[in-house]
Amino acid sequence: MVVLLVVLAWLAGCSEPALHHPPTKADAPLAIAPASWSEADLALFDRLVTAESVFPDRAQRSLYRMRPPVIEAGQRSYTFQLNSQPTMDEDRHFNLVTITWVRHGHLGKTPEASATPSGMGGPGGGFVDAFAQTGDRAYDVRVSQGMLLPDGVNAPAFDVEKAAAHMVRLYEMQTTAK
């Protein structure tokens, strides 16, 4: 019953313009990330998080549209939304993939707690998160997928752990190339 209430509360928040994830103990405000990002930080993240880097397969990529990036509570987030399909009610159904960058230590997760994805679900919906940190320990990245979909929707499989590891690899390739 508690899980159902949490999922329903989370779903209610998804109709707002900015995507909010349901709070968990791990997301408690242990530390607040810095409120500002340098232009260099933003440019780096904008190069890393693209439709092509998140969805390497062209067919899968064509099913999503990217929302404008958001900075909230010191986190830089990029959200990709599944395009509406005939069986979907746009006011109710969704599939969102969100990539969030934050300075290391401000996601409230330790490397041990981040080793496996976390999440919850219910009938026809749920969410899952995976976390990774850059090798230089400068940044943490969270990859989330949340969805509530009816039967018959063409929603491709998405691996949050693989995507988080890929974001870290891209970061490391960019920063070592400098």
Secondary structure as a PSIPRED ss2 file (coil, helix, strand):
# PSIPRED VFORMAT (PSIPRED V4.0)

   1 M C   1.000  0.000  0.000
   2 V H   0.000  1.000  0.000
   3 V H   0.000  1.000  0.000
   4 L H   0.000  1.000  0.000
   5 L H   0.000  1.000  0.000
   6 V H   0.000  1.000  0.000
   7 V H   0.000  1.000  0.000
   8 L H   0.000  1.000  0.000
   9 A H   0.000  1.000  0.000
  10 W H   0.000  1.000  0.000
  11 L H   0.000  1.000  0.000
  12 A H   0.000  1.000  0.000
  13 G H   0.000  1.000  0.000
  14 C C   1.000  0.000  0.000
  15 S C   1.000  0.000  0.000
  16 E C   1.000  0.000  0.000
  17 P C   1.000  0.000  0.000
  18 A C   1.000  0.000  0.000
  19 L C   1.000  0.000  0.000
  20 H C   1.000  0.000  0.000
  21 H C   1.000  0.000  0.000
  22 P C   1.000  0.000  0.000
  23 P C   1.000  0.000  0.000
  24 T C   1.000  0.000  0.000
  25 K H   0.000  1.000  0.000
  26 A H   0.000  1.000  0.000
  27 D H   0.000  1.000  0.000
  28 A C   1.000  0.000  0.000
  29 P C   1.000  0.000  0.000
  30 L C   1.000  0.000  0.000
  31 A C   1.000  0.000  0.000
  32 I C   1.000  0.000  0.000
  33 A C   1.000  0.000  0.000
  34 P C   1.000  0.000  0.000
  35 A C   1.000  0.000  0.000
  36 S C   1.000  0.000  0.000
  37 W C   1.000  0.000  0.000
  38 S C   1.000  0.000  0.000
  39 E H   0.000  1.000  0.000
  40 A H   0.000  1.000  0.000
  41 D H   0.000  1.000  0.000
  42 L H   0.000  1.000  0.000
  43 A H   0.000  1.000  0.000
  44 L H   0.000  1.000  0.000
  45 F H   0.000  1.000  0.000
  46 D H   0.000  1.000  0.000
  47 R H   0.000  1.000  0.000
  48 L H   0.000  1.000  0.000
  49 V C   1.000  0.000  0.000
  50 T C   1.000  0.000  0.000
  51 A H   0.000  1.000  0.000
  52 E H   0.000  1.000  0.000
  53 S H   0.000  1.000  0.000
  54 V H   0.000  1.000  0.000
  55 F C   1.000  0.000  0.000
  56 P C   1.000  0.000  0.000
  57 D C   1.000  0.000  0.000
  58 R H   0.000  1.000  0.000
  59 A H   0.000  1.000  0.000
  60 Q H   0.000  1.000  0.000
  61 R H   0.000  1.000  0.000
  62 S C   1.000  0.000  0.000
  63 L C   1.000  0.000  0.000
  64 Y E   0.000  0.000  1.000
  65 R E   0.000  0.000  1.000
  66 M E   0.000  0.000  1.000
  67 R C   1.000  0.000  0.000
  68 P C   1.000  0.000  0.000
  69 P C   1.000  0.000  0.000
  70 V E   0.000  0.000  1.000
  71 I E   0.000  0.000  1.000
  72 E E   0.000  0.000  1.000
  73 A C   1.000  0.000  0.000
  74 G C   1.000  0.000  0.000
  75 Q E   0.000  0.000  1.000
  76 R E   0.000  0.000  1.000
  77 S E   0.000  0.000  1.000
  78 Y E   0.000  0.000  1.000
  79 T E   0.000  0.000  1.000
  80 F E   0.000  0.000  1.000
  81 Q E   0.000  0.000  1.000
  82 L E   0.000  0.000  1.000
  83 N C   1.000  0.000  0.000
  84 S C   1.000  0.000  0.000
  85 Q C   1.000  0.000  0.000
  86 P C   1.000  0.000  0.000
  87 T C   1.000  0.000  0.000
  88 M C   1.000  0.000  0.000
  89 D C   1.000  0.000  0.000
  90 E C   1.000  0.000  0.000
  91 D C   1.000  0.000  0.000
  92 R C   1.000  0.000  0.000
  93 H C   1.000  0.000  0.000
  94 F E   0.000  0.000  1.000
  95 N E   0.000  0.000  1.000
  96 L E   0.000  0.000  1.000
  97 V E   0.000  0.000  1.000
  98 T E   0.000  0.000  1.000
  99 I E   0.000  0.000  1.000
 100 T E   0.000  0.000  1.000
 101 W E   0.000  0.000  1.000
 102 V E   0.000  0.000  1.000
 103 R E   0.000  0.000  1.000
 104 H C   1.000  0.000  0.000
 105 G C   1.000  0.000  0.000
 106 H C   1.000  0.000  0.000
 107 L C   1.000  0.000  0.000
 108 G C   1.000  0.000  0.000
 109 K C   1.000  0.000  0.000
 110 T C   1.000  0.000  0.000
 111 P C   1.000  0.000  0.000
 112 E C   1.000  0.000  0.000
 113 A C   1.000  0.000  0.000
 114 S C   1.000  0.000  0.000
 115 A C   1.000  0.000  0.000
 116 T C   1.000  0.000  0.000
 117 P C   1.000  0.000  0.000
 118 S E   0.000  0.000  1.000
 119 G E   0.000  0.000  1.000
 120 M E   0.000  0.000  1.000
 121 G E   0.000  0.000  1.000
 122 G E   0.000  0.000  1.000
 123 P C   1.000  0.000  0.000
 124 G C   1.000  0.000  0.000
 125 G E   0.000  0.000  1.000
 126 G E   0.000  0.000  1.000
 127 F E   0.000  0.000  1.000
 128 V E   0.000  0.000  1.000
 129 D E   0.000  0.000  1.000
 130 A E   0.000  0.000  1.000
 131 F E   0.000  0.000  1.000
 132 A E   0.000  0.000  1.000
 133 Q E   0.000  0.000  1.000
 134 T C   1.000  0.000  0.000
 135 G C   1.000  0.000  0.000
 136 D C   1.000  0.000  0.000
 137 R C   1.000  0.000  0.000
 138 A C   1.000  0.000  0.000
 139 Y E   0.000  0.000  1.000
 140 D E   0.000  0.000  1.000
 141 V E   0.000  0.000  1.000
 142 R E   0.000  0.000  1.000
 143 V E   0.000  0.000  1.000
 144 S E   0.000  0.000  1.000
 145 Q E   0.000  0.000  1.000
 146 G E   0.000  0.000  1.000
 147 M E   0.000  0.000  1.000
 148 L E   0.000  0.000  1.000
 149 L C   1.000  0.000  0.000
 150 P C   1.000  0.000  0.000
 151 D C   1.000  0.000  0.000
 152 G C   1.000  0.000  0.000
 153 V C   1.000  0.000  0.000
 154 N C   1.000  0.000  0.000
 155 A C   1.000  0.000  0.000
 156 P C   1.000  0.000  0.000
 157 A C   1.000  0.000  0.000
 158 F C   1.000  0.000  0.000
 159 D C   1.000  0.000  0.000
 160 V H   0.000  1.000  0.000
 161 E H   0.000  1.000  0.000
 162 K H   0.000  1.000  0.000
 163 A H   0.000  1.000  0.000
 164 A H   0.000  1.000  0.000
 165 A H   0.000  1.000  0.000
 166 H H   0.000  1.000  0.000
 167 M H   0.000  1.000  0.000
 168 V H   0.000  1.000  0.000
 169 R H   0.000  1.000  0.000
 170 L H   0.000  1.000  0.000
 171 Y H   0.000  1.000  0.000
 172 E H   0.000  1.000  0.000
 173 M H   0.000  1.000  0.000
 174 Q H   0.000  1.000  0.000
 175 T H   0.000  1.000  0.000
 176 T H   0.000  1.000  0.000
 177 A C   1.000  0.000  0.000
 178 K C   1.000  0.000  0.000
